Amino acid sequence: KTPPLARFTYEYKGETFHSRALPDPQRPVFFGDLHTHSIFSDSRVPAYPEDLLKYGREVALLDFMAITDHSEGVFGPPLSEQEFSDTAKALKNAYAPDSFTTLLGFEWTSTFRNEASPWGHRSVIYPGLWGSPIRSDLPQSDTPAELYQKTGSVFSFPHHTMMPWGAFRWNQKLLPFFEKGVEIFSAHGT
């Protein structure tokens, strides 16, 4: 059961202000994380998928969470099918109907072997707890169009929009069926 919504109250120059940004009760706001890495790729802490999910559910109090390890293994070996399967199992075990939704995905990093790649990074989320990680450093999967031919229907979004290295380039066109958003905030920059 989710707690009731509350207005933000703040003081400024001796006056009290209340936010007016309450969501419509028929259209609630949900909080989540769609770009998280485990020890299987480049987690900044040695966290297994189970650890990340426990933190997301019990500490960050998220409504939904995806684990999107680097498929190319940017800081180690490529993400293996076994690691991807283990992640899917952890996500399935952490799923709690009506309180915590889990999503399986991976990060496709076109600049891993080619810094000049115009495609940057994409977080790719499967519609269920199934799929395979697709690597950008292999033939026939090194452009977003080729990536989505292999994944089928997914939700994907470019990220690192404000970084000088490997960033999404604002002059490139999104592929509308798959890419309906762009990450605007991450630990790498905002």
TIRO-2110 file (N, C-alpha, C; in Angstrom, 1 decimal):
// TIRO-2110
0.8, -1.2, 0.0, N, 1, A
0.0, 0.0, 0.0, CA, 1, A
0.9, 1.2, 0.0, C, 1, A
0.6, 2.1, -0.9, N, 2, A
1.5, 3.3, -1.0, CA, 2, A
1.0, 4.4, 0.0, C, 2, A
1.9, 5.2, 0.6, N, 3, A
1.4, 6.2, 1.5, CA, 3, A
0.7, 7.3, 0.8, C, 3, A
-0.2, 8.1, 1.5, N, 4, A
-0.9, 9.1, 0.8, CA, 4, A
0.0, 10.2, 0.3, C, 4, A
-0.4, 10.9, -0.7, N, 5, A
0.4, 12.0, -1.3, CA, 5, A
0.4, 13.2, -0.4, C, 5, A
1.4, 13.9, -0.4, N, 6, A
1.5, 15.1, 0.5, CA, 6, A
2.1, 16.3, -0.3, C, 6, A
1.7, 17.5, 0.0, N, 7, A
2.3, 18.7, -0.6, CA, 7, A
3.6, 19.0, 0.0, C, 7, A
4.5, 19.6, -0.7, N, 8, A
5.8, 20.1, -0.2, CA, 8, A
5.5, 21.4, 0.4, C, 8, A
6.0, 21.6, 1.6, N, 9, A
5.9, 22.9, 2.3, CA, 9, A
7.3, 23.4, 2.5, C, 9, A
7.5, 24.7, 2.2, N, 10, A
8.9, 25.3, 2.4, CA, 10, A
8.7, 26.7, 2.8, C, 10, A
9.8, 27.2, 3.5, N, 11, A
9.9, 28.6, 4.0, CA, 11, A
10.8, 29.4, 3.1, C, 11, A
10.4, 30.6, 2.8, N, 12, A
11.3, 31.5, 2.0, CA, 12, A
11.1, 32.9, 2.4, C, 12, A
12.1, 33.6, 2.9, N, 13, A
12.0, 35.0, 3.3, CA, 13, A
10.8, 35.2, 4.3, C, 13, A
10.7, 34.3, 5.2, N, 14, A
9.7, 34.5, 6.2, CA, 14, A
8.3, 34.0, 5.8, C, 14, A
8.1, 33.6, 4.6, N, 15, A
6.7, 33.2, 4.2, CA, 15, A
6.7, 31.6, 4.0, C, 15, A
5.6, 31.0, 4.2, N, 16, A
5.4, 29.6, 4.0, CA, 16, A
4.7, 29.4, 2.7, C, 16, A
5.3, 28.5, 1.9, N, 17, A
4.7, 28.1, 0.6, CA, 17, A
4.4, 26.7, 0.6, C, 17, A
3.3, 26.3, -0.1, N, 18, A
2.9, 24.9, -0.3, CA, 18, A
2.9, 24.6, -1.8, C, 18, A
3.4, 23.5, -2.2, N, 19, A
3.4, 23.1, -3.6, CA, 19, A
2.0, 22.9, -4.1, C, 19, A
1.8, 23.2, -5.4, N, 20, A
0.6, 22.9, -6.0, CA, 20, A
0.7, 21.7, -7.0, C, 20, A
1.8, 21.1, -7.0, N, 21, A
2.1, 20.1, -8.0, CA, 21, A
1.6, 18.7, -7.5, C, 21, A
0.5, 18.6, -6.9, N, 22, A
0.0, 17.2, -6.6, CA, 22, A
-0.5, 16.5, -7.8, C, 22, A
-0.1, 15.3, -8.0, N, 23, A
-0.6, 14.5, -9.1, CA, 23, A
-2.1, 14.2, -9.0, C, 23, A
-2.8, 14.1, -10.1, N, 24, A
-4.1, 13.7, -10.2, CA, 24, A
-4.2, 12.3, -9.6, C, 24, A
-5.1, 12.1, -8.6, N, 25, A
-5.2, 10.7, -8.0, CA, 25, A
-5.5, 9.6, -9.0, C, 25, A
-6.1, 10.0, -10.2, N, 26, A
-6.4, 9.0, -11.2, CA, 26, A
-5.1, 8.7, -12.0, C, 26, A
-4.1, 9.6, -11.9, N, 27, A
-2.8, 9.4, -12.6, CA, 27, A
-1.7, 9.5, -11.7, C, 27, A
-1.4, 8.6, -10.8, N, 28, A
-0.4, 8.7, -9.8, CA, 28, A
1.0, 8.8, -10.4, C, 28, A
1.9, 9.3, -9.6, N, 29, A
3.3, 9.5, -10.0, CA, 29, A
4.1, 8.3, -9.4, C, 29, A
4.9, 7.7, -10.2, N, 30, A
5.8, 6.5, -9.7, CA, 30, A
7.2, 6.9, -9.8, C, 30, A
8.0, 6.4, -8.9, N, 31, A
9.5, 6.6, -8.9, CA, 31, A
10.2, 5.3, -9.1, C, 31, A
11.3, 5.4, -9.9, N, 32, A
12.0, 4.3, -10.2, CA, 32, A
13.4, 4.6, -10.8, C, 32, A
14.1, 3.5, -11.1, N, 33, A
15.5, 3.6, -11.7, CA, 33, A
15.6, 2.7, -12.9, C, 33, A
15.8, 3.3, -14.0, N, 34, A
15.9, 2.5, -15.3, CA, 34, A
17.3, 2.3, -15.8, C, 34, A
18.3, 2.7, -15.0, N, 35, A
19.7, 2.6, -15.4, CA, 35, A
20.6, 2.3, -14.3, C, 35, A
20.7, 1.0, -14.0, N, 36, A
21.5, 0.5, -12.8, CA, 36, A
22.4, -0.6, -13.3, C, 36, A
23.6, -0.6, -12.8, N, 37, A
24.6, -1.6, -13.1, CA, 37, A
25.0, -2.4, -11.9, C, 37, A
25.1, -3.7, -12.1, N, 38, A
25.6, -4.6, -11.0, CA, 38, A
27.0, -5.0, -11.1, C, 38, A
27.5, -5.9, -10.3, N, 39, A
28.9, -6.3, -10.3, CA, 39, A
29.2, -7.0, -11.7, C, 39, A
28.1, -7.4, -12.4, N, 40, A
28.3, -8.0, -13.7, CA, 40, A
28.8, -7.1, -14.8, C, 40, A
28.8, -5.8, -14.5, N, 41, A
29.4, -4.8, -15.5, CA, 41, A
30.2, -3.8, -14.8, C, 41, A
29.7, -2.6, -14.5, N, 42, A
30.5, -1.6, -13.9, CA, 42, A
29.9, -0.9, -12.6, C, 42, A
29.3, -1.7, -11.8, N, 43, A
28.8, -1.2, -10.5, CA, 43, A
29.9, -0.5, -9.8, C, 43, A
29.6, 0.7, -9.3, N, 44, A
30.6, 1.4, -8.5, CA, 44, A
30.8, 0.8, -7.1, C, 44, A
30.0, -0.1, -6.7, N, 45, A
30.2, -0.9, -5.5, CA, 45, A
30.0, -2.4, -5.9, C, 45, A
30.6, -3.3, -5.2, N, 46, A
30.4, -4.7, -5.6, CA, 46, A
29.0, -5.3, -5.2, C, 46, A
28.1, -4.9, -6.0, N, 47, A
26.7, -5.2, -5.7, CA, 47, A
26.1, -6.2, -6.7, C, 47, A
25.6, -7.3, -6.2, N, 48, A
24.9, -8.3, -7.1, CA, 48, A
23.5, -7.7, -7.3, C, 48, A
22.8, -8.3, -8.4, N, 49, A
21.5, -7.8, -8.6, CA, 49, A
20.6, -7.9, -7.4, C, 49, A
20.7, -8.9, -6.6, N, 50, A
19.8, -9.0, -5.4, CA, 50, A
20.0, -7.8, -4.5, C, 50, A
21.3, -7.4, -4.3, N, 51, A
21.7, -6.3, -3.4, CA, 51, A
21.0, -5.0, -4.0, C, 51, A
21.2, -4.8, -5.3, N, 52, A
20.6, -3.6, -5.9, CA, 52, A
19.1, -3.5, -5.7, C, 52, A
18.5, -4.6, -5.9, N, 53, A
17.0, -4.7, -5.8, CA, 53, A
16.5, -4.5, -4.4, C, 53, A
17.2, -5.0, -3.4, N, 54, A
16.9, -4.8, -2.0, CA, 54, A
17.0, -3.4, -1.7, C, 54, A
18.1, -2.7, -2.1, N, 55, A
18.3, -1.3, -1.9, CA, 55, A
17.2, -0.5, -2.5, C, 55, A
16.9, -0.8, -3.8, N, 56, A
15.8, 0.0, -4.5, CA, 56, A
14.5, -0.2, -3.8, C, 56, A
14.2, -1.4, -3.3, N, 57, A
12.8, -1.6, -2.7, CA, 57, A
12.8, -1.1, -1.3, C, 57, A
13.8, -1.4, -0.5, N, 58, A
13.7, -1.1, 0.9, CA, 58, A
14.4, 0.2, 1.4, C, 58, A
15.3, 0.7, 0.7, N, 59, A
16.0, 1.9, 1.1, CA, 59, A
15.5, 3.1, 0.2, C, 59, A
15.6, 3.0, -1.1, N, 60, A
15.2, 4.1, -1.9, CA, 60, A
13.7, 4.2, -2.1, C, 60, A
13.0, 3.1, -1.7, N, 61, A
11.5, 3.1, -1.8, CA, 61, A
11.0, 3.3, -3.2, C, 61, A
11.7, 2.7, -4.1, N, 62, A
11.3, 2.8, -5.5, CA, 62, A
10.0, 2.0, -5.8, C, 62, A
9.3, 2.4, -6.8, N, 63, A
8.1, 1.7, -7.3, CA, 63, A
8.5, 0.7, -8.4, C, 63, A
9.6, 1.0, -9.1, N, 64, A
10.1, 0.1, -10.2, CA, 64, A
11.6, 0.2, -10.3, C, 64, A
12.2, -0.8, -10.9, N, 65, A
13.6, -0.8, -11.1, CA, 65, A
14.0, -1.7, -12.2, C, 65, A
15.0, -1.3, -13.0, N, 66, A
15.6, -2.1, -14.0, CA, 66, A
17.1, -2.3, -13.7, C, 66, A
17.6, -3.4, -14.1, N, 67, A
19.0, -3.7, -14.1, CA, 67, A
19.5, -3.7, -15.5, C, 67, A
20.4, -2.8, -15.9, N, 68, A
20.9, -2.7, -17.3, CA, 68, A
22.4, -2.7, -17.4, C, 68, A
23.0, -3.9, -17.1, N, 69, A
24.4, -4.1, -17.2, CA, 69, A
24.9, -3.9, -18.6, C, 69, A
26.1, -3.4, -18.7, N, 70, A
26.8, -3.3, -20.1, CA, 70, A
26.9, -4.6, -20.8, C, 70, A
26.3, -4.7, -21.9, N, 71, A
26.4, -6.0, -22.7, CA, 71, A
27.8, -6.2, -23.2, C, 71, A
28.6, -5.2, -23.5, N, 72, A
29.9, -5.3, -24.0, CA, 72, A
31.0, -5.6, -23.0, C, 72, A
30.6, -5.4, -21.7, N, 73, A
31.6, -5.6, -20.6, CA, 73, A
32.6, -4.5, -20.6, C, 73, A
32.2, -3.3, -20.6, N, 74, A
33.0, -2.1, -20.8, CA, 74, A
34.2, -2.2, -19.8, C, 74, A
34.0, -2.6, -18.6, N, 75, A
35.1, -2.6, -17.6, CA, 75, A
35.5, -4.1, -17.2, C, 75, A
35.2, -5.0, -18.1, N, 76, A
35.5, -6.4, -17.8, CA, 76, A
35.1, -7.2, -19.0, C, 76, A
34.9, -8.5, -18.8, N, 77, A
34.4, -9.4, -19.9, CA, 77, A
32.9, -9.0, -20.3, C, 77, A
32.5, -9.4, -21.5, N, 78, A
31.1, -9.1, -21.9, CA, 78, A
30.2, -9.8, -20.9, C, 78, A
29.0, -9.2, -20.8, N, 79, A
27.9, -9.8, -20.0, CA, 79, A
27.6, -11.2, -20.6, C, 79, A
27.6, -12.2, -19.7, N, 80, A
27.4, -13.6, -20.2, CA, 80, A
25.9, -13.9, -20.1, C, 80, A
25.5, -14.9, -20.9, N, 81, A
24.1, -15.3, -20.9, CA, 81, A
23.7, -15.8, -19.4, C, 81, A
24.7, -16.4, -18.7, N, 82, A
24.4, -16.9, -17.4, CA, 82, A
24.2, -15.7, -16.4, C, 82, A
25.0, -14.7, -16.6, N, 83, A
24.8, -13.5, -15.7, CA, 83, A
23.5, -12.8, -16.0, C, 83, A
23.1, -12.8, -17.3, N, 84, A
21.9, -12.2, -17.7, CA, 84, A
20.7, -13.0, -17.1, C, 84, A
20.9, -14.3, -17.2, N, 85, A
19.8, -15.2, -16.6, CA, 85, A
19.7, -15.1, -15.1, C, 85, A
20.9, -15.0, -14.4, N, 86, A
20.9, -14.8, -13.0, CA, 86, A
20.2, -13.5, -12.6, C, 86, A
20.4, -12.4, -13.4, N, 87, A
19.8, -11.1, -13.2, CA, 87, A
18.3, -11.3, -13.3, C, 87, A
17.9, -12.0, -14.4, N, 88, A
16.4, -12.2, -14.6, CA, 88, A
15.8, -12.9, -13.4, C, 88, A
16.5, -13.9, -12.9, N, 89, A
16.0, -14.7, -11.7, CA, 89, A
15.8, -13.7, -10.5, C, 89, A
16.8, -12.9, -10.3, N, 90, A
16.8, -12.0, -9.1, CA, 90, A
15.6, -11.0, -9.3, C, 90, A
15.4, -10.5, -10.5, N, 91, A
14.3, -9.6, -10.8, CA, 91, A
13.0, -10.3, -10.6, C, 91, A
12.9, -11.5, -11.0, N, 92, A
11.6, -12.3, -10.8, CA, 92, A
11.3, -12.5, -9.3, C, 92, A
12.4, -12.8, -8.5, N, 93, A
12.2, -13.0, -7.1, CA, 93, A
11.9, -11.7, -6.4, C, 93, A
12.4, -10.6, -6.8, N, 94, A
12.1, -9.3, -6.2, CA, 94, A
10.8, -8.7, -6.5, C, 94, A
10.2, -9.1, -7.6, N, 95, A
8.9, -8.5, -8.1, CA, 95, A
7.8, -8.7, -7.0, C, 95, A
7.1, -7.6, -6.7, N, 96, A
6.0, -7.7, -5.8, CA, 96, A
4.8, -7.0, -6.4, C, 96, A
3.8, -7.7, -6.8, N, 97, A
2.6, -7.1, -7.4, CA, 97, A
2.1, -5.9, -6.6, C, 97, A
1.8, -4.8, -7.3, N, 98, A
1.2, -3.6, -6.8, CA, 98, A
2.1, -2.8, -5.9, C, 98, A
3.4, -3.2, -5.7, N, 99, A
4.3, -2.4, -4.9, CA, 99, A
5.7, -2.3, -5.5, C, 99, A
6.2, -3.3, -6.2, N, 100, A
7.6, -3.2, -6.8, CA, 100, A
7.7, -3.9, -8.1, C, 100, A
7.8, -3.2, -9.2, N, 101, A
7.9, -3.8, -10.5, CA, 101, A
9.4, -3.9, -10.9, C, 101, A
9.8, -5.0, -11.4, N, 102, A
11.2, -5.2, -11.9, CA, 102, A
11.2, -5.4, -13.4, C, 102, A
12.3, -4.9, -14.0, N, 103, A
12.4, -4.9, -15.4, CA, 103, A
13.8, -5.3, -15.8, C, 103, A
13.9, -6.1, -16.8, N, 104, A
15.2, -6.7, -17.3, CA, 104, A
15.7, -5.9, -18.5, C, 104, A
16.9, -5.6, -18.5, N, 105, A
17.5, -4.8, -19.7, CA, 105, A
19.0, -5.0, -19.7, C, 105, A
19.6, -4.2, -20.6, N, 106, A
21.0, -4.1, -20.7, CA, 106, A
21.4, -2.7, -21.3, C, 106, A
22.7, -2.4, -21.2, N, 107, A
23.1, -1.2, -21.8, CA, 107, A
23.9, -1.5, -23.0, C, 107, A
23.6, -0.9, -24.1, N, 108, A
24.2, -1.0, -25.4, CA, 108, A
25.1, 0.2, -25.6, C, 108, A
26.4, 0.0, -25.7, N, 109, A
27.4, 1.1, -25.7, CA, 109, A
28.2, 1.1, -27.0, C, 109, A
27.7, 1.9, -27.9, N, 110, A
28.3, 1.9, -29.3, CA, 110, A
29.7, 2.5, -29.3, C, 110, A
30.0, 3.3, -28.3, N, 111, A
31.3, 3.9, -28.2, CA, 111, A
32.4, 3.1, -27.5, C, 111, A
32.0, 1.8, -27.1, N, 112, A
32.9, 0.9, -26.4, CA, 112, A
34.2, 0.7, -27.2, C, 112, A
34.1, 0.3, -28.4, N, 113, A
35.3, 0.1, -29.3, CA, 113, A
35.5, 1.2, -30.3, C, 113, A
34.5, 2.1, -30.4, N, 114, A
34.6, 3.2, -31.4, CA, 114, A
34.2, 4.5, -30.8, C, 114, A
35.1, 5.3, -30.3, N, 115, A
34.7, 6.5, -29.6, CA, 115, A
34.0, 7.5, -30.5, C, 115, A
34.3, 7.4, -31.8, N, 116, A
33.6, 8.3, -32.8, CA, 116, A
32.2, 7.8, -33.2, C, 116, A
31.7, 6.7, -32.7, N, 117, A
30.4, 6.3, -33.0, CA, 117, A
29.4, 7.4, -32.7, C, 117, A
28.5, 7.6, -33.7, N, 118, A
27.5, 8.7, -33.4, CA, 118, A
26.3, 8.2, -32.6, C, 118, A
26.3, 6.9, -32.2, N, 119, A
25.1, 6.4, -31.5, CA, 119, A
25.1, 6.4, -30.0, C, 119, A
26.3, 6.6, -29.4, N, 120, A
26.3, 6.8, -27.9, CA, 120, A
25.9, 5.5, -27.2, C, 120, A
25.2, 5.8, -26.1, N, 121, A
24.7, 4.7, -25.2, CA, 121, A
23.2, 4.6, -25.2, C, 121, A
22.7, 3.4, -25.1, N, 122, A
21.3, 3.2, -25.0, CA, 122, A
21.0, 2.2, -23.8, C, 122, A
20.0, 2.5, -23.0, N, 123, A
19.5, 1.5, -22.1, CA, 123, A
18.3, 0.9, -22.8, C, 123, A
18.3, -0.4, -22.8, N, 124, A
17.3, -1.2, -23.5, CA, 124, A
16.5, -2.0, -22.4, C, 124, A
15.2, -1.9, -22.4, N, 125, A
14.4, -2.6, -21.4, CA, 125, A
13.4, -3.6, -22.2, C, 125, A
13.5, -4.8, -21.8, N, 126, A
12.6, -5.8, -22.4, CA, 126, A
11.2, -5.7, -21.7, C, 126, A
10.1, -6.1, -22.4, N, 127, A
8.8, -6.0, -21.9, CA, 127, A
8.5, -7.1, -20.8, C, 127, A
9.4, -8.1, -20.7, N, 128, A
9.2, -9.2, -19.8, CA, 128, A
10.6, -9.6, -19.2, C, 128, A
10.6, -10.5, -18.4, N, 129, A
11.9, -11.0, -17.8, CA, 129, A
12.5, -12.0, -18.7, C, 129, A
12.7, -11.7, -20.0, N, 130, A
13.3, -12.6, -20.9, CA, 130, A
14.1, -11.7, -21.9, C, 130, A
14.9, -12.3, -22.7, N, 131, A
15.6, -11.6, -23.8, CA, 131, A
17.1, -12.0, -23.7, C, 131, A
17.9, -11.3, -24.4, N, 132, A
19.4, -11.5, -24.5, CA, 132, A
20.0, -10.2, -24.6, C, 132, A
21.2, -10.1, -24.0, N, 133, A
22.0, -8.8, -24.2, CA, 133, A
22.6, -8.8, -25.6, C, 133, A
22.5, -7.7, -26.2, N, 134, A
23.0, -7.5, -27.6, CA, 134, A
24.2, -6.6, -27.5, C, 134, A
25.3, -7.0, -28.1, N, 135, A
26.5, -6.2, -28.1, CA, 135, A
26.7, -5.3, -29.3, C, 135, A
27.1, -4.1, -29.0, N, 136, A
27.3, -3.1, -30.1, CA, 136, A
28.7, -3.3, -30.8, C, 136, A
29.5, -4.1, -30.2, N, 137, A
30.9, -4.3, -30.8, CA, 137, A
30.9, -5.6, -31.7, C, 137, A
29.7, -6.1, -32.1, N, 138, A
29.6, -7.2, -33.0, CA, 138, A
28.9, -6.8, -34.3, C, 138, A
29.3, -7.4, -35.4, N, 139, A
28.7, -7.1, -36.7, CA, 139, A
27.1, -7.3, -36.6, C, 139, A
26.4, -6.6, -37.4, N, 140, A
24.9, -6.7, -37.5, CA, 140, A
24.2, -6.3, -36.2, C, 140, A
24.9, -5.6, -35.3, N, 141, A
24.2, -5.0, -34.1, CA, 141, A
24.9, -3.7, -33.7, C, 141, A
25.6, -3.0, -34.6, N, 142, A
26.3, -1.8, -34.2, CA, 142, A
25.7, -0.5, -34.6, C, 142, A
24.4, -0.6, -34.9, N, 143, A
23.6, 0.7, -35.0, CA, 143, A
22.3, 0.4, -34.3, C, 143, A
21.6, 1.5, -33.9, N, 144, A
20.3, 1.3, -33.2, CA, 144, A
19.3, 0.5, -34.0, C, 144, A
19.2, 0.7, -35.3, N, 145, A
18.3, 0.0, -36.1, CA, 145, A
18.6, -1.5, -36.1, C, 145, A
19.9, -1.9, -36.2, N, 146, A
20.2, -3.3, -36.1, CA, 146, A
20.0, -3.9, -34.7, C, 146, A
20.3, -3.1, -33.7, N, 147, A
20.0, -3.5, -32.3, CA, 147, A
18.5, -3.9, -32.2, C, 147, A
17.6, -3.0, -32.7, N, 148, A
16.2, -3.3, -32.5, CA, 148, A
15.6, -4.4, -33.4, C, 148, A
16.3, -4.7, -34.5, N, 149, A
16.0, -5.9, -35.3, CA, 149, A
16.2, -7.1, -34.5, C, 149, A
17.2, -7.1, -33.6, N, 150, A
17.6, -8.3, -32.8, CA, 150, A
16.7, -8.4, -31.5, C, 150, A
16.4, -7.3, -30.9, N, 151, A
15.6, -7.3, -29.7, CA, 151, A
14.1, -7.5, -29.9, C, 151, A
13.6, -7.0, -31.0, N, 152, A
12.1, -6.9, -31.1, CA, 152, A
11.6, -5.8, -30.3, C, 152, A
10.4, -5.8, -29.9, N, 153, A
9.7, -4.7, -29.2, CA, 153, A
10.3, -4.5, -27.8, C, 153, A
11.0, -3.4, -27.7, N, 154, A
11.6, -3.0, -26.4, CA, 154, A
11.3, -1.5, -26.1, C, 154, A
11.6, -1.1, -24.9, N, 155, A
11.6, 0.4, -24.6, CA, 155, A
13.1, 0.7, -24.5, C, 155, A
13.6, 1.7, -25.1, N, 156, A
15.0, 2.1, -25.1, CA, 156, A
15.1, 3.6, -25.0, C, 156, A
16.2, 4.0, -24.4, N, 157, A
16.4, 5.5, -24.4, CA, 157, A
17.9, 5.8, -24.4, C, 157, A
18.3, 6.8, -25.2, N, 158, A
19.7, 7.2, -25.1, CA, 158, A
20.0, 7.9, -23.8, C, 158, A
21.3, 7.8, -23.4, N, 159, A
21.7, 8.5, -22.2, CA, 159, A
23.1, 9.1, -22.3, C, 159, A
23.5, 9.7, -21.1, N, 160, A
24.8, 10.5, -21.1, CA, 160, A
24.6, 11.6, -22.0, C, 160, A
23.5, 12.3, -21.9, N, 161, A
23.3, 13.4, -22.8, CA, 161, A
24.1, 14.7, -22.6, C, 161, A
24.8, 14.8, -21.5, N, 162, A
25.6, 16.0, -21.2, CA, 162, A
27.1, 15.7, -21.0, C, 162, A
27.5, 14.5, -21.4, N, 163, A
28.9, 14.1, -21.3, CA, 163, A
29.6, 14.3, -22.6, C, 163, A
30.9, 14.7, -22.5, N, 164, A
31.6, 14.9, -23.8, CA, 164, A
32.0, 13.6, -24.4, C, 164, A
32.1, 12.5, -23.7, N, 165, A
32.5, 11.2, -24.2, CA, 165, A
31.3, 10.3, -24.4, C, 165, A
31.2, 9.7, -25.5, N, 166, A
30.2, 8.7, -25.7, CA, 166, A
28.8, 9.1, -25.6, C, 166, A
28.5, 10.4, -25.7, N, 167, A
27.2, 10.9, -25.4, CA, 167, A
26.2, 10.7, -26.6, C, 167, A
25.0, 10.7, -26.3, N, 168, A
23.9, 10.9, -27.3, CA, 168, A
24.1, 12.2, -27.9, C, 168, A
24.0, 12.2, -29.2, N, 169, A
24.2, 13.5, -30.0, CA, 169, A
22.8, 14.0, -30.3, C, 169, A
22.5, 15.2, -29.9, N, 170, A
21.2, 15.8, -30.0, CA, 170, A
20.7, 16.0, -31.5, C, 170, A
21.7, 15.9, -32.4, N, 171, A
21.3, 16.1, -33.8, CA, 171, A
20.9, 14.8, -34.5, C, 171, A
21.0, 13.7, -33.8, N, 172, A
20.6, 12.4, -34.4, CA, 172, A
19.1, 12.2, -34.1, C, 172, A
18.4, 11.5, -35.0, N, 173, A
17.0, 11.3, -34.8, CA, 173, A
16.8, 10.0, -34.0, C, 173, A
15.8, 10.1, -33.1, N, 174, A
15.4, 8.9, -32.4, CA, 174, A
14.6, 8.0, -33.3, C, 174, A
14.6, 6.7, -32.9, N, 175, A
13.8, 5.7, -33.6, CA, 175, A
12.5, 5.6, -32.8, C, 175, A
11.4, 6.3, -33.3, N, 176, A
10.2, 6.6, -32.4, CA, 176, A
9.5, 5.4, -31.9, C, 176, A
9.5, 4.3, -32.5, N, 177, A
8.8, 3.1, -32.0, CA, 177, A
9.5, 2.6, -30.7, C, 177, A
10.8, 2.7, -30.7, N, 178, A
11.6, 2.1, -29.6, CA, 178, A
12.0, 3.2, -28.6, C, 178, A
12.4, 4.4, -29.1, N, 179, A
13.0, 5.4, -28.3, CA, 179, A
12.0, 6.5, -28.0, C, 179, A
11.3, 6.5, -26.9, N, 180, A
10.3, 7.5, -26.6, CA, 180, A
10.8, 8.5, -25.5, C, 180, A
12.0, 8.4, -25.1, N, 181, A
12.5, 9.3, -24.1, CA, 181, A
14.0, 9.4, -24.2, C, 181, A
14.6, 10.3, -23.4, N, 182, A
16.0, 10.5, -23.3, CA, 182, A
16.3, 10.7, -21.8, C, 182, A
17.4, 10.0, -21.3, N, 183, A
17.8, 10.2, -19.9, CA, 183, A
18.4, 11.6, -19.8, C, 183, A
17.9, 12.3, -18.9, N, 184, A
18.4, 13.7, -18.6, CA, 184, A
19.2, 13.8, -17.3, C, 184, A
19.2, 12.8, -16.5, N, 185, A
19.9, 12.9, -15.2, CA, 185, A
20.6, 11.5, -15.0, C, 185, A
21.9, 11.5, -14.6, N, 186, A
22.6, 10.3, -14.2, CA, 186, A
23.7, 10.7, -13.3, C, 186, A
24.4, 9.7, -12.7, N, 187, A
25.5, 10.0, -11.9, CA, 187, A
26.7, 10.6, -12.7, C, 187, A
26.7, 10.4, -14.0, N, 188, A
27.8, 10.9, -14.9, CA, 188, A
27.6, 12.3, -15.2, C, 188, A
26.5, 12.9, -15.0, N, 189, A
26.2, 14.3, -15.3, CA, 189, A
24.8, 14.6, -15.5, C, 189, A
24.4, 15.8, -15.6, N, 190, A
23.0, 16.1, -15.8, CA, 190, A
22.8, 17.1, -16.9, C, 190, A
END
